[in-house]
Each structure stands twice: as structure tokens, then as C-alpha cells.
Amino acid sequence: MEDAIHQAASALANAARHRAPIAPITPELGAGAGIDAAYAVQEEVTKAALAAGRRLVGRKIGLTSEAVQAQLGVDQPDYGMLFADMEYADGQTIPAGLLIQPKVEAEVAFVLGRDLPGEDVTASELIRAIDYALPAMEIVDSRIRDWKIGILDTIADNASSGVYVLGSRPVRLADFEPRLCGMVMERAGEPMSFGAGAACMGNPLIASLWLARRMAQVGRPLGAGDVILSGALGPMVAARQGDAFRVAINGLGEVSARFARGEE
């Protein structure tokens, strides 16, 4: 199994480096492989990234929708790593060719002001630890060709992470309601996706609590300054060169980004 994990990690790293998608890696891991093997692949890719000088600045939650969980045959969300070179500012242009097959999701991002080292972290401790929230766009991507992914593929592939864009106006938790905040996402001025905080495991804070506990369990606890992308508030939307996206979340404000054309 160790050889299979190493081979899958190398294949995913090469696909990311050369922007060349590959076939699903689940067959490489073998018929008996489970979620733990997929996370072992992700961890090997993470360690290689850190060794190459990339900086870990947060975590993301995926599969927060029950419908998507059912589609992939799981009963829990998954997680991925956020590196500093994945973050873009509000209104910034995403370079052409950076991603393979991007899709955009609207999310609530939380930024921590305190460490969360314990596996038994409580909801009240999480709330105290959150410094502020921001509207966010996660631009997911897959190194697996044509998004033909199963649960092992997406977990191993850093939960299908790409890049993310954060809004520029911090909002305290006391000033908005994460569960009830409504969302609309526009592409080129046309509404494409609608949702609310309740679509994310019932509440983005519940999703974030799951993440905080899980990160402590696996030895990568969340710390002060870390960003949490708490999960999609509505359906993802495919992005094309030249597309401009805008997300508005009630109580949090707006965040936007544009995808460069090939000649830019």
C-alpha cells in the first residue's frame, strides 16, 4: 500500500505541476483502499509542498452538502490544505492557465484569532477563537480528467482545491447570522447560483467545528491566523477564460474576481 500511496501522490503532483489532468487514481490505490489511504496520499503531497517552501495558512471543508455526500457514497465531509500561494485578494485577476478545469463556489471564510489545538474543542471555544468572517469564493479544481472523481480521488487531490478569493471587509460574528445569511453568485452579471448558510451542514459554524476537531485528530491543528473555508453555500459554477464573478452574502458583503483570457 505504501508504494501505491507514493505513486498516487507523485501522479497528482505531476498533474498539478504540468496542468495536465490524469485518470482517476482510485484503481492505483487498489480494491481494498479506503478513506485513510486517500488521506495518506493527501498528506504526502502536503509534506512535499511544505518541503518545497509553500506555507500552510488554513484549511478547507468539502462535501458539506448531503446531496453531494450521497452522490459520492459518504456520510461526512472532507478536508484539504490551504497554502499562501492559493489566496487572491478581492477583485484580483486569476491568471490564465493557472487551473485546469475551475469551478467557483461561494463560501463564508472565518479567520482565527486563537489556536484550536484540542480534539474536544467546543462550539463556544470555536466562536471565541474566530476573529472575523469574510465573504469568499473557493475556485475548486481537479487534477482528475473531466471531474470523473470518486471520494478517494477528491480526498487524495487535496479535496479538489484550486485557489480562493477573500473579501476585504472583516465582519465580526456578532454582526451577521452565519446560518441564515443568503447568497447570490453572478457570472458576467447574470445570477448563476443561490444559497444560504443553512446549506452548509446546517450552519457554517457546525462545519467549522467538525474541521477543528478533525484537524486536531490528524495532527494538523488550526492556529491563530488560519483561514477556514467553511463549505459551499450553493451550487458551483464552471469558470471560463474572461469570466467575471461576483458573490454577495447578506451581512458579509461582496467579493469578486475575474479570470484572465489566454492572451493576458
C-alpha positions, 0 to 999 in steps of 0.5 A: 500500500505504501508504494501505491500511496507514493505513486498516487501522490507523485501522479497528482503532483505531476498533474498539478505541476504540468496542468495536465489532468490524469485518470482517476487514481482510485484503481492505483490505490487498489480494491481494498483502499479506503478513506485513510489511504486517500488521506495518506496520499493527501498528506504526502503531497502536503509534506512535499509542498511544505518541503518545497517552501509553500506555507500552510495558512488554513484549511478547507471543508468539502462535501458539506452538502448531503446531496453531494455526500450521497452522490459520492457514497459518504456520510461526512465531509472532507478536508484539504490544505490551504497554502499562501500561494492559493489566496487572491485578494478581492477583485484580483485577476486569476491568471490564465492557465493557472487551473485546469478545469475551475469551478467557483463556489461561494463560501463564508471564510472565518479567520482565527484569532486563537489556536484550536489545538484540542480534539474536544474543542467546543462550539463556544471555544470555536466562536471565541477563537474566530476573529472575523468572517469574510465573504469568499469564493473557493475556485475548486479544481481537479487534477482528475480528467473531466471531474470523473472523481470518486471520494478517494480521488477528491480526498487524495487531490487535496479535496479538489482545491484550486485557489480562493478569493477573500473579501476585504471587509472583516465582519465580526460574528456578532454582526451577521447570522452565519446560518441564515445569511443568503447568497447570490453568485453572478457570472458576467452579471447574470445570477448563476447560483443561490444559497444560504448558510443553512446549506452548509451542514446546517450552519457554517459554524457546525462545519467549522467545528467538525474541521477543528476537531478533525484537524486536531485528530490528524495532527494538523491543528488550526492556529491563530491566523488560519483561514477556514473555508467553511463549505459551499453555500450553493451550487458551483459554477464552471469558470471560463477564460474572461469570466467575471464573478461576483458573490454577495452574502447578506451581512458579509458583503461582496467579493469578486474576481475575474479570470484572465483570457489566454492572451493576458 
